[in-house]
């Protein structure tokens, strides 16, 4: 598998070059999928069940790659140290017009043009805070052998994202709908929209997440979900990737 094999190649090269520590960028996808619905927040002790029905290929690849990395360091790493960062959806200022999946979600919210939003929830974190956490994980002795969930706060409904952006951007976001659609209507829409079809299994399933470990061990202090959202929206407008409502 490319993800697993790529991680192991890097770790072998690092070990052979006497590198002290590697910080691996994994994902919340390696933590929060394949579980029954639970009320307790997901944290760094949780692992995605890659064998569970409905787990995406992406989540499987992230899980298998991270598990392989930990196994390698334990059995063949010698003196090599490993720390892992598990980000949720990464937002924040853009470097250019190539958009990741999480940014496409914010772009879709800004464009509006839909009657409302499905009952879906996402974890959010600002890219600048993800970078900061990587540096802390590389330099702080407390990060040795630890995973860190990178999230700005608990998960957020798409409707609440829309409300937050509309409130903060004012007239530029006037076209954003703030209605939440009933699940039955979303299921009908999924018959015609492949994007919705891929999300049907997550309707109404809120995965609570916590970021206490990174704060406690590394002194990490991330921006809020709302600040990350607004930074993304403003960046999309500045780059001309979304037209503000007042300029329409």
C-alpha positions in Angstrom: 0.0 0.0 0.0 1.5 3.4 -1.0 0.8 5.3 2.2 2.2 2.6 4.4 5.2 1.9 2.2 6.0 5.6 1.9 6.0 6.1 5.7 8.2 3.1 6.2 10.7 4.3 3.6 11.0 7.6 5.4 11.5 6.0 8.8 14.1 3.6 7.5 16.0 6.4 5.9 15.8 8.5 9.1 17.0 5.6 11.2 19.9 4.8 8.9 20.9 8.5 8.9 20.8 8.6 12.8 17.9 11.1 12.8 16.8 11.7 16.4 13.0 12.1 15.8 10.5 11.9 13.0 7.1 13.8 13.3 4.6 11.9 11.1 1.5 13.7 9.8 -1.4 11.2 10.2 -5.1 12.2 10.4 -8.2 12.0 12.5 -9.1 9.5 9.9 -6.9 7.1 11.8 -8.8 7.7 15.0 -12.5 8.3 14.6 -14.0 5.8 12.1 -15.4 2.3 12.2 -16.8 2.8 15.8 -20.3 2.7 17.1 -21.8 6.0 18.0 -20.3 7.3 21.2 -20.9 10.3 23.5 -17.3 10.4 24.9 -14.9 12.6 22.9 -12.4 10.8 20.7 -8.8 11.2 21.8 -5.3 9.9 21.1 -6.1 6.4 22.6 -8.7 5.7 19.9 -7.9 4.0 16.6 -10.1 3.6 13.5 -11.2 0.0 12.9 -10.0 -0.4 9.3 -11.9 -3.7 9.0 -15.3 -2.2 9.8 -18.0 -1.8 7.1 -18.2 1.5 5.4 -14.7 2.8 6.4 -13.3 4.7 3.5 -10.2 3.8 1.6 -8.6 7.1 2.8 -9.3 6.2 6.5 -8.0 2.7 6.0 -4.8 4.0 4.4 -4.1 6.5 7.1 -4.8 3.9 9.8 -2.6 1.2 8.3 0.2 3.7 7.6 0.3 5.1 11.1 0.1 1.6 12.8 2.9 0.4 10.6 5.0 3.5 11.6 4.5 2.7 15.3 5.3 -1.0 14.8 8.5 -0.1 12.9 9.8 2.2 15.5 9.1 -0.3 18.2 10.7 -3.3 16.5 13.3 -1.8 14.1 13.7 1.9 15.0 16.8 1.6 17.1 17.2 5.0 18.7 14.7 6.7 16.4 11.9 8.6 18.2 8.4 9.1 16.7 5.7 11.6 17.3 2.4 11.7 15.3 0.1 14.6 14.6 -3.6 13.7 13.8 -5.3 16.8 12.3 -9.0 17.1 11.5 -10.1 19.2 8.5 -7.4 21.7 7.9 -8.5 25.3 7.2 -6.8 28.8 7.3 -5.2 31.1 4.7 -4.5 29.6 1.3 -1.2 29.7 -0.6 -2.9 29.4 -4.0 -5.9 28.1 -6.0 -5.3 24.4 -5.5 -7.9 23.5 -2.9 -8.0 20.6 -0.4 -11.2 18.9 0.4 -11.7 20.8 3.7 -11.3 24.1 1.8 -13.8 23.0 -0.9 -16.4 22.7 1.9 -15.9 26.3 3.0 -16.0 27.4 -0.7 -19.3 25.6 -1.1 -20.7 27.3 2.0 -19.7 30.7 0.7 -21.1 30.1 -2.8 -24.5 29.2 -1.3 -26.9 28.3 -4.1 -28.4 25.4 -2.1 -31.6 25.3 0.0 -29.8 24.3 3.1 -27.2 22.0 4.6 -27.1 18.3 5.5 -26.8 17.3 9.2 -23.1 16.6 8.9 -20.3 17.5 11.4 -16.6 18.3 10.9 -13.6 18.9 13.0 -11.6 22.0 12.1 -8.1 23.3 12.7 -6.1 26.2 11.3 -3.1 25.3 9.2 -0.9 27.7 11.1 -1.8 25.8 14.3 -1.0 22.5 12.7 2.4 23.8 11.7 3.0 25.1 15.2 2.1 21.7 16.7 4.5 20.0 14.4 7.3 22.2 15.6 6.4 21.6 19.2 6.3 17.8 18.5 9.7 17.9 17.0 11.4 20.0 19.7 9.7 19.2 23.0 11.0 16.1 24.9 7.5 15.4 26.1 6.4 14.6 22.6 8.5 11.5 22.3 6.4 8.4 21.5 3.1 10.4 21.6 0.1 11.1 19.3 -1.5 14.5 19.2 -5.0 15.2 17.9 -4.9 18.6 16.2 -8.3 20.3 16.5 -9.4 23.8 17.2 -12.3 22.6 19.3 -15.2 20.1 19.1 -16.8 19.2 15.8 -19.1 21.7 14.1 -22.3 21.3 12.0 -22.2 22.7 8.5 -25.1 24.9 9.4 -23.2 26.3 12.3 -20.3 27.0 10.0 -22.6 28.9 7.6 -24.0 30.9 10.5 -20.6 31.8 11.8 -19.2 32.9 8.4 -22.4 34.9 7.7 -22.2 36.7 11.0 -18.5 37.6 10.7 -18.4 38.5 7.0 -21.7 40.4 6.9 -22.7 41.7 3.4 -20.0 39.6 1.7 -21.8 36.4 2.9 -25.4 37.6 2.4 -26.2 34.7 0.0 -25.3 31.9 2.5 -28.3 29.8 3.5 -28.5 28.8 7.2 -31.2 26.2 7.1 -30.5 22.6 8.1 -32.1 20.0 5.8 -34.0 17.0 7.1 -32.2 13.7 6.5 -34.9 12.3 4.3 -34.5 15.2 1.8 -30.7 14.8 1.8 -31.1 11.1 1.0 -33.2 11.9 -2.0 -30.7 14.5 -3.1 -27.9 11.9 -2.8 -29.5 10.0 -5.6 -28.4 12.8 -8.0 -25.4 14.2 -6.2 -22.3 12.0 -5.8 -20.9 14.3 -3.1 -23.9 13.8 -0.9 -24.0 10.1 -1.6 -20.6 9.6 -0.1 -21.7 11.3 3.1 -25.0 9.6 3.7 -23.5 7.2 6.3 -22.4 10.1 8.4 -25.7 12.0 8.6 -26.5 13.0 12.1 -23.4 11.3 13.6 -21.5 13.9 15.6 -18.1 12.7 16.6 -16.9 14.7 19.7 -13.2 15.4 19.8 -10.7 16.7 22.3 -7.4 18.6 22.1 -6.5 18.6 25.8 -3.4 16.4 25.4 -1.5 18.8 23.0 -2.5 21.7 25.2 -1.3 20.0 28.4 1.9 18.4 27.2 3.1 20.9 24.6 1.5 24.2 25.6 -0.4 24.3 22.3 -3.0 27.0 22.0 -5.0 26.8 18.7 -7.3 29.3 17.1 -11.0 28.7 17.4 -13.0 26.9 14.8 -14.7 30.1 13.9 -11.4 32.0 13.5 -10.1 29.2 11.2 -13.3 29.3 9.1 -13.3 33.1 8.7 -9.6 33.1 7.7 -10.4 30.5 5.0 -13.4 32.4 3.7 -11.5 35.7 3.6 -8.6 34.0 1.8 -11.0 32.5 -0.8 -12.5 35.9 -1.5 -9.1 37.6 -1.7 -7.8 35.0 -4.2 -11.0 35.5 -6.3 -12.1 31.9 -5.8 -15.4 33.1 -4.5 -17.2 36.3 -5.3 -18.5 38.2 -2.3 -22.3 38.8 -2.4 -21.9 42.6 -2.5 -19.8 42.2 -5.7 -22.2 39.8 -7.4 
